[in-house]
Amino acid sequence: MKKLIAKSLLLVAMFVFAGTISMKAQDSNQPANTELQQDQQEQIAIKDVPKVVQDSFKKDFEGIKIEKAYKVSAKEGINYMLVVTYENEKWSLKYDANGKYLEKTKIGS
């Protein structure tokens, strides 16, 4: 009788262990955390940058021309990235959808 109980407990433990491994294998096929996924970035025509963003840019960086524009969909909302050249260096300027200047990042070296 003791052997039968021991075998039954061992069998139950094996099923539980196998089920746990199966669940972990299924989970590994899913993204670990959607917050860790990169923002979606799409190049757009400069004329498609919202007027409020273009007006803010012209006020903040008078006389500088936008070379490329990107629409960035992030977890916090839509932003716009404008690529410009200033004093022979490329910069990425980030604005929110309301035209608020957020940050600049030097591109390249």
C-alpha positions in Angstrom: 0.0 0.0 0.0 2.8 2.4 0.8 4.5 1.7 -2.5 1.2 2.5 -4.3 0.9 5.8 -2.5 4.5 6.6 -3.2 4.1 5.8 -6.9 0.9 7.9 -7.0 2.6 10.9 -5.4 5.5 10.5 -7.8 3.2 10.3 -10.8 1.3 13.5 -9.6 4.6 15.3 -9.1 5.7 14.4 -12.6 2.5 15.7 -14.1 2.7 19.0 -12.2 6.4 19.4 -13.2 5.6 18.6 -16.9 2.7 21.1 -16.8 4.9 23.8 -15.4 7.5 23.2 -18.1 4.8 23.3 -20.8 3.4 26.6 -19.5 6.9 28.2 -19.5 7.5 27.0 -23.0 4.2 28.6 -24.2 5.1 31.9 -22.4 8.5 32.1 -24.1 6.7 32.4 -27.4 5.1 35.7 -26.3 6.9 39.0 -26.0 8.3 39.3 -22.4 6.9 42.8 -21.9 5.1 45.0 -24.4 6.6 48.1 -22.6 10.1 46.9 -23.7 9.1 46.8 -27.3 10.6 49.6 -29.4 8.6 52.6 -30.5 7.1 52.4 -33.9 8.8 55.0 -36.2 7.6 55.9 -39.7 9.2 58.4 -42.1 6.8 61.0 -43.3 6.9 63.9 -45.7 7.9 67.1 -44.1 4.6 68.7 -45.3 2.8 66.0 -43.2 4.3 67.2 -39.9 1.5 69.0 -38.0 1.4 72.8 -38.4 1.7 73.2 -34.6 5.0 71.2 -34.6 6.3 73.0 -37.7 5.5 76.4 -36.1 7.3 75.5 -32.9 10.3 74.3 -34.8 10.5 77.5 -36.9 10.3 79.5 -33.7 12.9 77.4 -31.8 15.3 76.9 -34.6 14.9 79.9 -36.9 16.6 79.5 -40.3 17.3 75.8 -40.0 15.8 73.4 -42.6 14.2 70.1 -41.8 15.9 67.3 -43.8 13.7 64.3 -42.7 10.7 63.8 -40.5 9.4 60.8 -38.6 6.2 60.1 -36.8 6.9 58.1 -33.7 4.2 56.1 -32.0 5.2 55.4 -28.4 3.4 54.2 -25.3 3.1 57.8 -24.1 1.6 59.0 -27.4 2.5 60.4 -30.8 5.8 62.3 -31.2 7.6 63.8 -34.2 11.3 63.5 -34.8 12.8 66.1 -37.1 16.3 65.6 -38.6 18.3 68.7 -39.2 21.9 69.8 -39.9 23.3 72.5 -37.7 27.0 73.6 -38.0 27.9 70.5 -40.0 26.4 68.1 -37.4 23.2 66.1 -37.7 20.6 66.4 -34.9 17.3 64.7 -34.1 14.8 67.1 -32.6 11.8 65.5 -30.8 8.5 67.3 -30.4 5.2 66.0 -29.0 2.0 66.2 -31.0 1.1 69.6 -29.4 4.4 71.2 -30.6 6.2 71.0 -27.3 10.0 70.7 -27.8 11.1 67.6 -25.9 14.8 66.9 -26.6 17.6 66.9 -29.1 20.0 64.1 -29.9 23.2 64.3 -31.9 23.3 61.7 -34.7 26.5 59.9 -35.5 29.9 60.5 -33.8 
